[in-house]
Amino acid sequence: QLREVSNEVDGLRALVRTKDEEKIGLSDQLEQSQRVLAQSQERQDQLESTHAISMEHVQCRTKELSTEVEGLRAVVISKEEIVQAKETEKQQAIQAKEAEKQ
């Protein structure tokens, strides 16, 4: 009977060792999962930061281009006014020459 109890104790000890090994394995897996999660979170933070910087750059560049476009519009309007003034001068000169001929 003592041998039976001894064998049962040995079996329980083996079971405890197995459970301890499983626990250690699960702890390792948990640590690895936590590292992966932390790395993923860090990467997400980097991407969000990069996105924010990119959007800021886009907004800044959009303002620059809008200002440039407004400047170009002003130049075009100015040139159109010059062309119109020259056209008017030309028409007046033609009319003056026709008046002289008469």
C-alpha positions in Angstrom: 0.0 0.0 0.0 2.9 2.3 0.7 4.3 1.6 -2.7 0.9 2.5 -4.2 0.8 5.8 -2.3 4.4 6.4 -3.3 3.5 5.8 -7.0 0.5 8.0 -6.7 2.6 10.8 -5.2 5.2 10.4 -8.0 2.3 10.6 -10.6 1.0 13.8 -8.9 4.5 15.3 -8.8 4.9 14.5 -12.6 1.5 16.1 -13.2 2.5 19.2 -11.2 5.8 19.4 -13.2 3.8 19.2 -16.4 1.4 21.9 -15.3 4.3 24.1 -14.2 5.9 23.6 -17.7 2.6 24.5 -19.3 2.4 27.6 -17.1 5.9 28.6 -18.0 5.1 28.1 -21.7 1.9 30.2 -21.4 3.8 32.9 -19.5 6.4 33.0 -22.4 3.6 33.2 -24.9 1.9 36.0 -22.9 5.2 37.9 -22.8 5.8 37.5 -26.5 2.2 38.6 -27.2 2.6 41.7 -25.0 5.9 42.6 -26.9 4.2 42.2 -30.2 1.3 44.3 -29.0 3.6 47.0 -27.8 5.5 47.0 -31.1 2.2 47.2 -33.0 1.1 50.1 -30.8 4.4 51.9 -31.3 4.2 51.4 -35.1 0.6 52.7 -35.1 1.7 55.7 -33.2 4.5 56.3 -35.7 2.1 56.0 -38.6 -0.4 58.4 -37.0 2.4 60.9 -36.4 3.6 60.5 -40.0 0.1 61.0 -41.2 -0.3 64.1 -39.1 2.9 65.5 -40.4 1.9 64.6 -44.0 -1.5 66.3 -43.6 0.2 69.4 -42.1 2.5 69.5 -45.1 -0.4 69.1 -47.5 -2.3 71.9 -45.9 0.7 74.2 -45.9 1.5 73.4 -49.6 -2.2 73.9 -50.5 -2.0 77.4 -48.9 1.2 78.1 -50.8 -0.4 77.0 -54.1 -3.6 79.0 -53.4 -1.5 82.1 -52.9 0.5 81.4 -56.0 -2.7 80.9 -58.0 -4.2 84.2 -56.7 -1.0 85.9 -57.8 -1.2 84.4 -61.2 -4.8 85.4 -61.6 -3.9 89.0 -60.7 -1.1 88.9 -63.4 -3.6 87.5 -66.0 -6.2 90.1 -65.1 -3.5 92.8 -65.4 -2.3 91.5 -68.7 -5.9 91.3 -70.0 -6.4 94.9 -69.0 -3.2 95.9 -70.8 -4.3 94.0 -73.9 -7.8 95.7 -73.7 -6.2 99.1 -73.3 -3.9 98.5 -76.3 -6.9 97.3 -78.3 -8.8 100.4 -77.4 -5.8 102.6 -78.4 -5.6 100.7 -81.7 -9.3 101.2 -82.4 -9.0 104.9 -81.5 -6.0 105.3 -83.8 -7.9 103.6 -86.6 -10.8 105.8 -86.1 -8.6 108.9 -86.0 -7.0 107.9 -89.3 -10.4 107.4 -90.8 -11.5 110.8 -89.6 -8.4 112.4 -91.1 -9.1 110.7 -94.5 -12.6 112.2 -94.5 
